[in-house]
Amino acid sequence: MSPPVAPAGWSRWLVPPAALSVHLSIGQAYAWSVFKPPLESALGLSGTQSALPFQLGIVMLGLSAAFGGTLVERNGPRWAMTVALICFSSGFLLSALGAATEQYWLIVLGYGFVGGIGLGIGYISPVSTLIKWFPDRPGMATGIAIMGFGGGALIASPWSAQMLESFGSDSSGIALAFLVHGLSYAVFMTLGVLLVRVPRTEKPVEGAPSALSGPQVSARSAVRTPQFWCLWVVLCMNVTAGIGILEKAAPMITDFFKDSSTTVSASAAAGFVALLSAANMAGRIGWSSTSDLIGRKNIYRLYLGAGALMYLLIALVGDSSKPVFVLCALVILSFYGGGFATIPAYLKDLFGTYQVGAIHGRLLTAWSTAGVLGPLIVNWIADRQEEAGKSGSSLYTLSLFIMIGLLAVGFVANELVRPVHSRHHIPAPREAADVAERQQSAESA
């Protein structure tokens, strides 16, 4: 499937909607916590077990992005979006079968493994293309697309809750909800497949810098630099801190105020998940656009430093004030989303656009690690504290202080980032020849 080259006069502003159609769909992953209580009740699962499909999905996201990044660069965004559509929708259909037959391993296989591959390929499918279309505003461009991934739960969370209420929260009702998800997202993601285009030249905007201006580093060389691994640690720590709350959001807010006079109902908890998704979504476009003005390192100082302060406030006074708890969680999730949206532009600043999609894919193994660490820390500690007879906010106190420590590690790693040494740069003649070859193959296709 050849990359579709944009005709003369084609508007670059049609690319973000194509990316959004894919990212809004795969962003459903952030609404997984809505399915946790029904699955635990219907199939007799623990909190740690019910988190497994989500955890495996995030692991496969990072692995498929890492191993598929070069294929995405080679085959183009339409191929990548098609693969994502098939895997993500098939994952839901397998999960529906697993829920209907009460075979939990099928849900893990479908949503976690097969669907996770769709998550990874779909996530990186538009990033390189967007950076090449918007060399003048890379933070804003990637923020628009990745905003969709953060905002997917804003649609999926209330939609899933409504379906479970209508279909029932037993195994057959969960199966029907999974089935509707799989078919609906297949239709919506098709819009992105049909709409996406790649630019004809490396300078698609008059007056803007070339997409290949500045130092260029190959993916193979990038992973050998300390800058890559510093950013790996930064992303891993920031994601671990945010995903721990996100995966456990609905049960967490219920537990925090379980013994108070203002308890939180299941519908209110689902609304809280939707609010977090809105903050996640807003942070992706807001903070990443801000990074175009103040720089990537400065914006990550905000994510990691202020994020640690928000966790401290939740640990100290979160259970005594619902507004403080909600506000701090919203800020944390805006930083979490902003970190995802800013990292492609950070990579572009350091390594150029030559193979930024492949480099981004390799860096997302940090997300795989965080996808295991965050939920595991929060769920495992909560389960152990519950076995010890504790309840309410005390289930999460230790986890919150661990997250503060992880954010401090990420802050130090960000401070160590420096420009990439010239020995890793691609020589100019090789770069020019490669550009000419890619343009010729695109035009002949």
LINPE-V730532 format. One record per residue. N is the residue number from 1. RES is the residue in one small letter. OMEGA is omega in whole degrees, 0 to 359 (NA if undefined). NEAR is the number of other ideal C-beta (glycine too) atoms within 12 Angstrom. D_FIRST is the distance of its C-alpha to the first C-alpha in Angstrom with 1 decimal. Layout:
# LINPE-V730532
n:N res:RES omega:OMEGA near:NEAR d_first:D_FIRST
n:N res:RES omega:OMEGA near:NEAR d_first:D_FIRST
This chain:
# LINPE-V730532
n:1 res:m omega:185 near:18 d_first:0.0
n:2 res:s omega:176 near:17 d_first:3.8
n:3 res:p omega:181 near:34 d_first:6.6
n:4 res:p omega:182 near:29 d_first:8.7
n:5 res:v omega:182 near:27 d_first:12.0
n:6 res:a omega:175 near:28 d_first:15.2
n:7 res:p omega:179 near:13 d_first:17.6
n:8 res:a omega:179 near:12 d_first:21.1
n:9 res:g omega:181 near:10 d_first:23.2
n:10 res:w omega:184 near:20 d_first:20.6
n:11 res:s omega:178 near:18 d_first:22.3
n:12 res:r omega:181 near:33 d_first:21.2
n:13 res:w omega:173 near:22 d_first:23.0
n:14 res:l omega:180 near:26 d_first:20.2
n:15 res:v omega:179 near:38 d_first:18.2
n:16 res:p omega:176 near:34 d_first:20.8
n:17 res:p omega:177 near:26 d_first:20.8
n:18 res:a omega:179 near:40 d_first:17.1
n:19 res:a omega:181 near:50 d_first:17.9
n:20 res:l omega:182 near:40 d_first:21.0
n:21 res:s omega:178 near:36 d_first:19.6
n:22 res:v omega:185 near:51 d_first:17.9
n:23 res:h omega:176 near:50 d_first:20.8
n:24 res:l omega:180 near:40 d_first:23.5
n:25 res:s omega:183 near:46 d_first:22.1
n:26 res:i omega:176 near:57 d_first:21.9
n:27 res:g omega:175 near:42 d_first:25.1
n:28 res:q omega:181 near:48 d_first:26.9
n:29 res:a omega:182 near:50 d_first:27.5
n:30 res:y omega:177 near:50 d_first:30.4
n:31 res:a omega:183 near:43 d_first:32.1
n:32 res:w omega:184 near:46 d_first:32.5
n:33 res:s omega:177 near:45 d_first:36.2
n:34 res:v omega:180 near:45 d_first:36.9
n:35 res:f omega:184 near:47 d_first:36.0
n:36 res:k omega:181 near:42 d_first:38.2
n:37 res:p omega:178 near:31 d_first:41.6
n:38 res:p omega:179 near:36 d_first:40.8
n:39 res:l omega:179 near:39 d_first:39.1
n:40 res:e omega:180 near:26 d_first:42.1
n:41 res:s omega:185 near:21 d_first:44.4
n:42 res:a omega:185 near:27 d_first:42.7
n:43 res:l omega:178 near:31 d_first:41.8
n:44 res:g omega:183 near:13 d_first:44.6
n:45 res:l omega:171 near:28 d_first:42.5
n:46 res:s omega:178 near:23 d_first:43.7
n:47 res:g omega:179 near:35 d_first:42.1
n:48 res:t omega:180 near:28 d_first:40.6
n:49 res:q omega:182 near:25 d_first:39.1
n:50 res:s omega:177 near:36 d_first:37.7
n:51 res:a omega:187 near:43 d_first:35.9
n:52 res:l omega:178 near:34 d_first:34.1
n:53 res:p omega:179 near:45 d_first:30.9
n:54 res:f omega:181 near:46 d_first:30.6
n:55 res:q omega:180 near:42 d_first:31.4
n:56 res:l omega:177 near:37 d_first:29.0
n:57 res:g omega:179 near:46 d_first:26.2
n:58 res:i omega:176 near:49 d_first:26.9
n:59 res:v omega:180 near:38 d_first:27.2
n:60 res:m omega:175 near:42 d_first:23.8
n:61 res:l omega:182 near:49 d_first:22.4
n:62 res:g omega:182 near:40 d_first:23.7
n:63 res:l omega:180 near:31 d_first:22.8
n:64 res:s omega:176 near:42 d_first:19.2
n:65 res:a omega:181 near:46 d_first:18.9
n:66 res:a omega:183 near:34 d_first:20.8
n:67 res:f omega:181 near:23 d_first:18.9
n:68 res:g omega:183 near:36 d_first:15.4
n:69 res:g omega:179 near:39 d_first:16.1
n:70 res:t omega:177 near:26 d_first:15.2
n:71 res:l omega:178 near:27 d_first:11.8
n:72 res:v omega:178 near:44 d_first:11.3
n:73 res:e omega:184 near:35 d_first:12.6
n:74 res:r omega:187 near:22 d_first:10.5
n:75 res:n omega:176 near:28 d_first:6.9
n:76 res:g omega:187 near:33 d_first:8.2
n:77 res:p omega:182 near:47 d_first:9.7
n:78 res:r omega:176 near:32 d_first:7.4
n:79 res:w omega:183 near:28 d_first:5.8
n:80 res:a omega:180 near:48 d_first:9.6
n:81 res:m omega:178 near:47 d_first:11.1
n:82 res:t omega:177 near:30 d_first:9.6
n:83 res:v omega:179 near:35 d_first:11.0
n:84 res:a omega:180 near:47 d_first:14.0
n:85 res:l omega:183 near:38 d_first:14.6
n:86 res:i omega:183 near:26 d_first:14.8
n:87 res:c omega:184 near:41 d_first:17.0
n:88 res:f omega:180 near:52 d_first:19.2
n:89 res:s omega:178 near:39 d_first:20.0
n:90 res:s omega:178 near:31 d_first:20.5
n:91 res:g omega:178 near:46 d_first:22.9
n:92 res:f omega:181 near:47 d_first:25.0
n:93 res:l omega:175 near:33 d_first:25.2
n:94 res:l omega:178 near:35 d_first:26.4
n:95 res:s omega:177 near:45 d_first:28.8
n:96 res:a omega:177 near:34 d_first:30.2
n:97 res:l omega:179 near:29 d_first:31.0
n:98 res:g omega:179 near:33 d_first:32.6
n:99 res:a omega:182 near:41 d_first:34.7
n:100 res:a omega:181 near:27 d_first:35.8
n:101 res:t omega:181 near:19 d_first:36.9
n:102 res:e omega:175 near:20 d_first:38.2
n:103 res:q omega:187 near:19 d_first:36.2
n:104 res:y omega:181 near:30 d_first:35.6
n:105 res:w omega:177 near:23 d_first:33.5
n:106 res:l omega:176 near:30 d_first:30.8
n:107 res:i omega:178 near:44 d_first:30.7
n:108 res:v omega:179 near:32 d_first:30.4
n:109 res:l omega:184 near:27 d_first:27.7
n:110 res:g omega:184 near:39 d_first:25.7
n:111 res:y omega:186 near:51 d_first:26.3
n:112 res:g omega:187 near:40 d_first:26.8
n:113 res:f omega:183 near:33 d_first:24.5
n:114 res:v omega:178 near:35 d_first:21.5
n:115 res:g omega:179 near:48 d_first:21.7
n:116 res:g omega:175 near:44 d_first:22.3
n:117 res:i omega:176 near:39 d_first:19.0
n:118 res:g omega:178 near:46 d_first:17.4
n:119 res:l omega:185 near:52 d_first:19.9
n:120 res:g omega:181 near:46 d_first:19.0
n:121 res:i omega:179 near:44 d_first:15.3
n:122 res:g omega:183 near:57 d_first:15.8
n:123 res:y omega:183 near:56 d_first:18.7
n:124 res:i omega:187 near:55 d_first:17.2
n:125 res:s omega:183 near:54 d_first:13.8
n:126 res:p omega:192 near:50 d_first:15.5
n:127 res:v omega:181 near:53 d_first:18.4
n:128 res:s omega:180 near:49 d_first:17.4
n:129 res:t omega:181 near:48 d_first:15.9
n:130 res:l omega:179 near:50 d_first:19.2
n:131 res:i omega:179 near:51 d_first:21.4
n:132 res:k omega:176 near:48 d_first:19.9
n:133 res:w omega:184 near:41 d_first:20.5
n:134 res:f omega:180 near:38 d_first:24.0
n:135 res:p omega:180 near:37 d_first:25.5
n:136 res:d omega:181 near:24 d_first:28.9
n:137 res:r omega:185 near:28 d_first:28.7
n:138 res:p omega:180 near:43 d_first:26.4
n:139 res:g omega:179 near:40 d_first:28.6
n:140 res:m omega:184 near:32 d_first:28.5
n:141 res:a omega:179 near:44 d_first:24.8
n:142 res:t omega:177 near:53 d_first:23.9
n:143 res:g omega:179 near:46 d_first:26.9
n:144 res:i omega:183 near:39 d_first:25.7
n:145 res:a omega:185 near:50 d_first:22.4
n:146 res:i omega:171 near:51 d_first:24.1
n:147 res:m omega:181 near:42 d_first:27.0
n:148 res:g omega:179 near:45 d_first:25.0
n:149 res:f omega:178 near:50 d_first:24.8
n:150 res:g omega:183 near:49 d_first:28.6
n:151 res:g omega:181 near:38 d_first:29.2
n:152 res:g omega:181 near:44 d_first:27.4
n:153 res:a omega:177 near:45 d_first:30.7
n:154 res:l omega:175 near:33 d_first:32.6
n:155 res:i omega:188 near:33 d_first:31.0
n:156 res:a omega:184 near:40 d_first:30.6
n:157 res:s omega:178 near:39 d_first:34.0
n:158 res:p omega:179 near:25 d_first:36.2
n:159 res:w omega:179 near:28 d_first:33.9
n:160 res:s omega:180 near:42 d_first:34.0
n:161 res:a omega:179 near:33 d_first:37.8
n:162 res:q omega:178 near:22 d_first:38.3
n:163 res:m omega:179 near:29 d_first:36.4
n:164 res:l omega:177 near:38 d_first:38.5
n:165 res:e omega:181 near:18 d_first:41.6
n:166 res:s omega:184 near:14 d_first:40.8
n:167 res:f omega:186 near:25 d_first:39.4
n:168 res:g omega:182 near:18 d_first:41.7
n:169 res:s omega:174 near:29 d_first:41.2
n:170 res:d omega:186 near:19 d_first:41.8
n:171 res:s omega:180 near:33 d_first:39.1
n:172 res:s omega:177 near:21 d_first:38.3
n:173 res:g omega:177 near:28 d_first:38.0
n:174 res:i omega:180 near:42 d_first:35.7
n:175 res:a omega:180 near:37 d_first:33.5
n:176 res:l omega:177 near:28 d_first:33.3
n:177 res:a omega:177 near:40 d_first:32.4
n:178 res:f omega:181 near:42 d_first:29.5
n:179 res:l omega:179 near:29 d_first:28.3
n:180 res:v omega:177 near:28 d_first:28.5
n:181 res:h omega:185 near:44 d_first:26.6
n:182 res:g omega:182 near:35 d_first:23.7
n:183 res:l omega:182 near:22 d_first:23.3
n:184 res:s omega:181 near:26 d_first:24.0
n:185 res:y omega:177 near:41 d_first:21.5
n:186 res:a omega:180 near:31 d_first:18.6
n:187 res:v omega:185 near:18 d_first:19.5
n:188 res:f omega:181 near:35 d_first:20.0
n:189 res:m omega:178 near:46 d_first:16.8
n:190 res:t omega:178 near:25 d_first:14.8
n:191 res:l omega:178 near:22 d_first:16.4
n:192 res:g omega:179 near:40 d_first:14.8
n:193 res:v omega:183 near:32 d_first:11.2
n:194 res:l omega:189 near:21 d_first:12.2
n:195 res:l omega:191 near:28 d_first:14.3
n:196 res:v omega:177 near:43 d_first:12.8
n:197 res:r omega:173 near:37 d_first:12.6
n:198 res:v omega:181 near:41 d_first:13.2
n:199 res:p omega:181 near:40 d_first:16.5
n:200 res:r omega:182 near:26 d_first:17.1
n:201 res:t omega:178 near:25 d_first:19.7
n:202 res:e omega:178 near:30 d_first:21.2
n:203 res:k omega:187 near:23 d_first:24.0
n:204 res:p omega:184 near:34 d_first:22.7
n:205 res:v omega:179 near:22 d_first:26.1
n:206 res:e omega:179 near:11 d_first:29.3
n:207 res:g omega:179 near:9 d_first:32.0
n:208 res:a omega:178 near:22 d_first:29.8
n:209 res:p omega:176 near:22 d_first:29.4
n:210 res:s omega:178 near:24 d_first:26.4
n:211 res:a omega:181 near:36 d_first:23.7
n:212 res:l omega:177 near:33 d_first:24.6
n:213 res:s omega:179 near:22 d_first:28.3
n:214 res:g omega:180 near:26 d_first:30.5
n:215 res:p omega:179 near:28 d_first:30.2
n:216 res:q omega:182 near:34 d_first:26.8
n:217 res:v omega:179 near:36 d_first:26.5
n:218 res:s omega:179 near:31 d_first:23.9
n:219 res:a omega:181 near:37 d_first:23.0
n:220 res:r omega:179 near:19 d_first:24.9
n:221 res:s omega:184 near:28 d_first:27.9
n:222 res:a omega:183 near:38 d_first:27.8
n:223 res:v omega:177 near:29 d_first:28.5
n:224 res:r omega:182 near:19 d_first:31.6
n:225 res:t omega:175 near:32 d_first:33.2
n:226 res:p omega:180 near:20 d_first:35.7
n:227 res:q omega:180 near:33 d_first:34.1
n:228 res:f omega:184 near:36 d_first:31.0
n:229 res:w omega:172 near:22 d_first:33.3
n:230 res:c omega:178 near:33 d_first:35.6
n:231 res:l omega:176 near:43 d_first:32.7
n:232 res:w omega:179 near:38 d_first:31.7
n:233 res:v omega:179 near:33 d_first:35.3
n:234 res:v omega:182 near:45 d_first:35.4
n:235 res:l omega:181 near:47 d_first:32.3
n:236 res:c omega:181 near:37 d_first:33.5
n:237 res:m omega:181 near:41 d_first:36.9
n:238 res:n omega:181 near:53 d_first:36.0
n:239 res:v omega:179 near:48 d_first:33.5
n:240 res:t omega:181 near:44 d_first:36.1
n:241 res:a omega:182 near:48 d_first:38.7
n:242 res:g omega:187 near:50 d_first:36.7
n:243 res:i omega:177 near:51 d_first:34.9
n:244 res:g omega:177 near:47 d_first:38.2
n:245 res:i omega:187 near:47 d_first:39.5
n:246 res:l omega:182 near:50 d_first:36.4
n:247 res:e omega:184 near:47 d_first:35.9
n:248 res:k omega:191 near:45 d_first:39.7
n:249 res:a omega:184 near:49 d_first:40.2
n:250 res:a omega:177 near:43 d_first:41.6
n:251 res:p omega:184 near:40 d_first:44.0
n:252 res:m omega:182 near:40 d_first:45.0
n:253 res:i omega:176 near:39 d_first:46.3
n:254 res:t omega:180 near:35 d_first:48.1
n:255 res:d omega:183 near:33 d_first:49.7
n:256 res:f omega:185 near:40 d_first:50.7
n:257 res:f omega:181 near:29 d_first:52.8
n:258 res:k omega:184 near:24 d_first:53.7
n:259 res:d omega:180 near:18 d_first:57.4
n:260 res:s omega:179 near:19 d_first:57.7
n:261 res:s omega:180 near:9 d_first:59.1
n:262 res:t omega:180 near:19 d_first:55.7
n:263 res:t omega:183 near:17 d_first:53.5
n:264 res:v omega:180 near:29 d_first:49.8
n:265 res:s omega:179 near:16 d_first:48.6
n:266 res:a omega:180 near:25 d_first:45.3
n:267 res:s omega:177 near:19 d_first:44.2
n:268 res:a omega:178 near:22 d_first:45.3
n:269 res:a omega:176 near:32 d_first:43.5
n:270 res:a omega:176 near:37 d_first:40.2
n:271 res:g omega:177 near:26 d_first:41.0
n:272 res:f omega:177 near:40 d_first:41.4
n:273 res:v omega:179 near:48 d_first:37.9
n:274 res:a omega:177 near:36 d_first:36.6
n:275 res:l omega:177 near:32 d_first:38.7
n:276 res:l omega:178 near:47 d_first:37.3
n:277 res:s omega:178 near:46 d_first:33.8
n:278 res:a omega:178 near:32 d_first:35.0
n:279 res:a omega:176 near:39 d_first:36.4
n:280 res:n omega:181 near:49 d_first:33.3
n:281 res:m omega:181 near:41 d_first:31.3
n:282 res:a omega:179 near:29 d_first:33.9
n:283 res:g omega:182 near:41 d_first:34.1
n:284 res:r omega:179 near:50 d_first:30.5
n:285 res:i omega:184 near:37 d_first:30.7
n:286 res:g omega:184 near:30 d_first:34.4
n:287 res:w omega:180 near:45 d_first:34.9
n:288 res:s omega:175 near:46 d_first:31.7
n:289 res:s omega:177 near:28 d_first:32.7
n:290 res:t omega:181 near:29 d_first:36.2
n:291 res:s omega:175 near:37 d_first:34.8
n:292 res:d omega:182 near:29 d_first:33.8
n:293 res:l omega:187 near:16 d_first:37.6
n:294 res:i omega:178 near:17 d_first:39.4
n:295 res:g omega:184 near:19 d_first:37.0
n:296 res:r omega:183 near:37 d_first:35.0
n:297 res:k omega:180 near:29 d_first:37.8
n:298 res:n omega:182 near:22 d_first:40.2
n:299 res:i omega:177 near:37 d_first:38.0
n:300 res:y omega:172 near:43 d_first:37.6
n:301 res:r omega:177 near:29 d_first:41.4
n:302 res:l omega:181 near:31 d_first:41.6
n:303 res:y omega:189 near:45 d_first:39.1
n:304 res:l omega:181 near:43 d_first:40.9
n:305 res:g omega:180 near:26 d_first:44.5
n:306 res:a omega:177 near:29 d_first:44.8
n:307 res:g omega:177 near:47 d_first:42.8
n:308 res:a omega:178 near:34 d_first:45.4
n:309 res:l omega:179 near:25 d_first:48.1
n:310 res:m omega:178 near:37 d_first:46.5
n:311 res:y omega:179 near:42 d_first:46.5
n:312 res:l omega:178 near:25 d_first:50.1
n:313 res:l omega:178 near:26 d_first:51.1
n:314 res:i omega:181 near:39 d_first:49.5
n:315 res:a omega:185 near:28 d_first:51.3
n:316 res:l omega:186 near:20 d_first:54.6
n:317 res:v omega:185 near:20 d_first:54.9
n:318 res:g omega:183 near:33 d_first:51.8
n:319 res:d omega:180 near:30 d_first:53.7
n:320 res:s omega:181 near:20 d_first:56.5
n:321 res:s omega:180 near:19 d_first:54.5
n:322 res:k omega:178 near:25 d_first:51.6
n:323 res:p omega:179 near:16 d_first:50.7
n:324 res:v omega:179 near:22 d_first:50.7
n:325 res:f omega:183 near:38 d_first:48.4
n:326 res:v omega:182 near:33 d_first:45.9
n:327 res:l omega:180 near:22 d_first:46.0
n:328 res:c omega:179 near:35 d_first:45.5
n:329 res:a omega:179 near:42 d_first:42.6
n:330 res:l omega:179 near:34 d_first:40.9
n:331 res:v omega:179 near:35 d_first:41.4
n:332 res:i omega:182 near:45 d_first:40.1
n:333 res:l omega:175 near:47 d_first:36.9
n:334 res:s omega:176 near:42 d_first:36.4
n:335 res:f omega:177 near:49 d_first:36.7
n:336 res:y omega:178 near:52 d_first:34.3
n:337 res:g omega:179 near:47 d_first:31.6
n:338 res:g omega:179 near:45 d_first:32.5
n:339 res:g omega:178 near:50 d_first:32.0
n:340 res:f omega:185 near:51 d_first:28.4
n:341 res:a omega:183 near:51 d_first:27.6
n:342 res:t omega:187 near:50 d_first:29.6
n:343 res:i omega:177 near:52 d_first:28.3
n:344 res:p omega:178 near:49 d_first:25.1
n:345 res:a omega:176 near:47 d_first:27.3
n:346 res:y omega:178 near:42 d_first:29.8
n:347 res:l omega:178 near:46 d_first:27.3
n:348 res:k omega:179 near:46 d_first:26.3
n:349 res:d omega:185 near:35 d_first:30.0
n:350 res:l omega:190 near:38 d_first:30.6
n:351 res:f omega:182 near:44 d_first:27.6
n:352 res:g omega:184 near:39 d_first:25.9
n:353 res:t omega:187 near:48 d_first:22.3
n:354 res:y omega:177 near:40 d_first:21.1
n:355 res:q omega:186 near:38 d_first:19.6
n:356 res:v omega:178 near:43 d_first:20.9
n:357 res:g omega:179 near:45 d_first:18.1
n:358 res:a omega:178 near:37 d_first:18.6
n:359 res:i omega:178 near:47 d_first:22.3
n:360 res:h omega:178 near:53 d_first:22.2
n:361 res:g omega:179 near:41 d_first:20.5
n:362 res:r omega:180 near:42 d_first:23.2
n:363 res:l omega:182 near:46 d_first:25.9
n:364 res:l omega:170 near:46 d_first:24.9
n:365 res:t omega:173 near:34 d_first:26.6
n:366 res:a omega:177 near:40 d_first:29.7
n:367 res:w omega:177 near:47 d_first:28.6
n:368 res:s omega:179 near:37 d_first:28.4
n:369 res:t omega:180 near:29 d_first:31.9
n:370 res:a omega:179 near:40 d_first:33.1
n:371 res:g omega:174 near:43 d_first:31.7
n:372 res:v omega:186 near:35 d_first:34.1
n:373 res:l omega:186 near:35 d_first:36.9
n:374 res:g omega:179 near:40 d_first:37.3
n:375 res:p omega:181 near:44 d_first:37.6
n:376 res:l omega:179 near:32 d_first:39.4
n:377 res:i omega:185 near:33 d_first:42.0
n:378 res:v omega:183 near:41 d_first:42.7
n:379 res:n omega:182 near:37 d_first:42.6
n:380 res:w omega:179 near:28 d_first:44.4
n:381 res:i omega:179 near:31 d_first:47.1
n:382 res:a omega:178 near:37 d_first:47.5
n:383 res:d omega:180 near:27 d_first:47.9
n:384 res:r omega:179 near:22 d_first:50.5
n:385 res:q omega:178 near:23 d_first:52.4
n:386 res:e omega:176 near:22 d_first:52.6
n:387 res:e omega:179 near:15 d_first:54.0
n:388 res:a omega:177 near:13 d_first:56.6
n:389 res:g omega:180 near:10 d_first:57.7
n:390 res:k omega:180 near:20 d_first:56.2
n:391 res:s omega:178 near:20 d_first:54.5
n:392 res:g omega:184 near:26 d_first:53.3
n:393 res:s omega:181 near:31 d_first:52.1
n:394 res:s omega:175 near:24 d_first:53.6
n:395 res:l omega:190 near:32 d_first:50.7
n:396 res:y omega:186 near:42 d_first:48.5
n:397 res:t omega:181 near:28 d_first:50.9
n:398 res:l omega:179 near:24 d_first:50.1
n:399 res:s omega:182 near:37 d_first:46.3
n:400 res:l omega:179 near:41 d_first:46.7
n:401 res:f omega:174 near:21 d_first:48.7
n:402 res:i omega:180 near:27 d_first:46.2
n:403 res:m omega:178 near:44 d_first:43.5
n:404 res:i omega:178 near:32 d_first:45.8
n:405 res:g omega:179 near:23 d_first:46.1
n:406 res:l omega:178 near:35 d_first:42.3
n:407 res:l omega:177 near:41 d_first:41.9
n:408 res:a omega:176 near:26 d_first:44.7
n:409 res:v omega:178 near:27 d_first:42.8
n:410 res:g omega:180 near:39 d_first:39.7
n:411 res:f omega:179 near:31 d_first:41.9
n:412 res:v omega:180 near:21 d_first:43.3
n:413 res:a omega:178 near:30 d_first:39.9
n:414 res:n omega:179 near:37 d_first:38.9
n:415 res:e omega:183 near:19 d_first:42.1
n:416 res:l omega:182 near:21 d_first:41.2
n:417 res:v omega:178 near:33 d_first:38.0
n:418 res:r omega:175 near:17 d_first:38.5
n:419 res:p omega:182 near:18 d_first:36.5
n:420 res:v omega:180 near:32 d_first:34.5
n:421 res:h omega:185 near:17 d_first:36.5
n:422 res:s omega:180 near:15 d_first:35.6
n:423 res:r omega:179 near:12 d_first:35.3
n:424 res:h omega:183 near:27 d_first:31.9
n:425 res:h omega:175 near:23 d_first:30.6
n:426 res:i omega:178 near:29 d_first:28.2
n:427 res:p omega:184 near:18 d_first:30.3
n:428 res:a omega:180 near:17 d_first:29.8
n:429 res:p omega:179 near:10 d_first:29.1
n:430 res:r omega:179 near:16 d_first:26.3
n:431 res:e omega:182 near:27 d_first:24.9
n:432 res:a omega:179 near:18 d_first:25.2
n:433 res:a omega:180 near:14 d_first:23.6
n:434 res:d omega:179 near:24 d_first:20.6
n:435 res:v omega:180 near:28 d_first:20.2
n:436 res:a omega:180 near:17 d_first:20.6
n:437 res:e omega:181 near:14 d_first:18.0
n:438 res:r omega:179 near:30 d_first:15.3
n:439 res:q omega:181 near:24 d_first:16.4
n:440 res:q omega:179 near:15 d_first:16.5
n:441 res:s omega:180 near:18 d_first:13.0
n:442 res:a omega:182 near:24 d_first:11.8
n:443 res:e omega:179 near:19 d_first:14.2
n:444 res:s omega:178 near:11 d_first:13.4
n:445 res:a omega:NA near:18 d_first:9.7
